[in-house]
Amino acid sequence: MVFGGLAVLCAILVLRGSRWAAALGVALCALTLVTTLVTLRHLPAGILTIFIVLQQLVAATVIVLLIARPARSFFRAART
C-alpha cells in the first residue's frame, strides 16, 4: 500500500517536472525488478505469474522512459 502510494506520488511529481521524483521513480522500479529477479525461482504458477511479468515489463518501461534523451529535454523545459 505504501509502495503504491509512493509510486503514484512520484508519477504526479514527475509530470510536474520534478527531477528528484524521476530519480526516485527509477530507484523504485529498479528495486521492484531486483527483488522479483531474486525471488524468480519461487514464482507461483498461473495468472499471478502473468501479473508479475506484466509488472516487471511496466517497471522496465518506466526506467527506460525516465532515462531516455527526450526525458532530459522534458525536465529541462519544466525548470524554465
PERA-V609326 format. One record per residue. N is the residue number from 1. RES is the residue in one letter. PHI is phi in radians with two decimals (* if undefined). Layout:
n->N res->RES phi->PHI
n->N res->RES phi->PHI
//
This chain:
n->1 res->M phi->*
n->2 res->V phi->-1.16
n->3 res->F phi->-1.09
n->4 res->G phi->-1.13
n->5 res->G phi->-1.12
n->6 res->L phi->-1.17
n->7 res->A phi->-1.15
n->8 res->V phi->-1.15
n->9 res->L phi->-1.07
n->10 res->C phi->-1.08
n->11 res->A phi->-1.07
n->12 res->I phi->-1.12
n->13 res->L phi->-1.21
n->14 res->V phi->-1.13
n->15 res->L phi->-1.11
n->16 res->R phi->-1.48
n->17 res->G phi->1.72
n->18 res->S phi->-1.39
n->19 res->R phi->-1.27
n->20 res->W phi->-1.18
n->21 res->A phi->-1.20
n->22 res->A phi->-1.14
n->23 res->A phi->-1.13
n->24 res->L phi->-1.16
n->25 res->G phi->-1.10
n->26 res->V phi->-1.10
n->27 res->A phi->-1.12
n->28 res->L phi->-1.13
n->29 res->C phi->-1.16
n->30 res->A phi->-1.13
n->31 res->L phi->-1.07
n->32 res->T phi->-1.08
n->33 res->L phi->-1.09
n->34 res->V phi->-1.16
n->35 res->T phi->-1.14
n->36 res->T phi->-1.27
n->37 res->L phi->-1.14
n->38 res->V phi->-1.17
n->39 res->T phi->-1.72
n->40 res->L phi->-1.07
n->41 res->R phi->-1.16
n->42 res->H phi->-1.81
n->43 res->L phi->-1.19
n->44 res->P phi->-1.28
n->45 res->A phi->-1.48
n->46 res->G phi->1.83
n->47 res->I phi->-1.18
n->48 res->L phi->-1.10
n->49 res->T phi->-1.09
n->50 res->I phi->-1.09
n->51 res->F phi->-1.14
n->52 res->I phi->-1.16
n->53 res->V phi->-1.13
n->54 res->L phi->-1.08
n->55 res->Q phi->-1.07
n->56 res->Q phi->-1.18
n->57 res->L phi->-1.14
n->58 res->V phi->-1.14
n->59 res->A phi->-1.07
n->60 res->A phi->-1.15
n->61 res->T phi->-1.13
n->62 res->V phi->-1.08
n->63 res->I phi->-1.06
n->64 res->V phi->-1.09
n->65 res->L phi->-1.18
n->66 res->L phi->-1.36
n->67 res->I phi->-1.71
n->68 res->A phi->-1.07
n->69 res->R phi->-1.01
n->70 res->P phi->-1.07
n->71 res->A phi->-1.16
n->72 res->R phi->-1.08
n->73 res->S phi->-1.20
n->74 res->F phi->-1.09
n->75 res->F phi->-1.22
n->76 res->R phi->-1.13
n->77 res->A phi->-1.21
n->78 res->A phi->-1.22
n->79 res->R phi->-1.29
n->80 res->T phi->-1.54
//
